[in-house]
Amino acid sequence: MKTFGMKLREERKKRSMTQTDFAKKIGVSLRMVGEYESGKRRPHRNKMKEYADILEVPYEYLSDDSFETVLSVFNG
């Protein structure tokens, strides 16, 4: 099962963004991105929706650990 942090890292890397690039884009510290990706922290729902929009993935994919791939959101 992929966690929010795993998905965030995977999607960020697919877009060739460093943690620093992503931190600047979403308006948080580099440390916070590291904490998200390591699973130490999880953003509020509204922020997670913003991150999903930036990464161009469905919110449900990031928020629900039962979805393993972006396609799994659409396939049910």
TAKAGI-V198201 format. One record per residue. D_FIRST is the distance of its C-alpha to the first C-alpha in Angstrom with 1 decimal. Layout:
D_FIRST + D_FIRST
This chain:
0.0 + 3.8 + 6.4 + 9.9 + 11.4 + 9.4 + 10.2 + 13.6 + 14.4 + 13.5 + 15.6 + 18.3 + 18.7 + 19.0 + 21.9 + 23.4 + 23.5 + 23.8 + 22.6 + 26.2 + 26.5 + 23.6 + 24.9 + 28.3 + 27.1 + 25.3 + 28.0 + 26.3 + 26.8 + 25.3 + 24.3 + 22.4 + 20.3 + 19.6 + 18.7 + 16.3 + 14.6 + 14.6 + 13.1 + 16.6 + 17.4 + 16.3 + 19.0 + 20.9 + 20.1 + 23.1 + 22.2 + 18.6 + 20.5 + 22.8 + 20.1 + 18.6 + 22.3 + 22.9 + 20.0 + 20.9 + 17.6 + 17.3 + 16.9 + 14.5 + 12.0 + 12.2 + 12.6 + 10.1 + 6.4 + 6.5 + 7.9 + 6.5 + 10.2 + 13.3 + 14.9 + 12.5 + 14.1 + 17.4 + 16.8 + 15.8
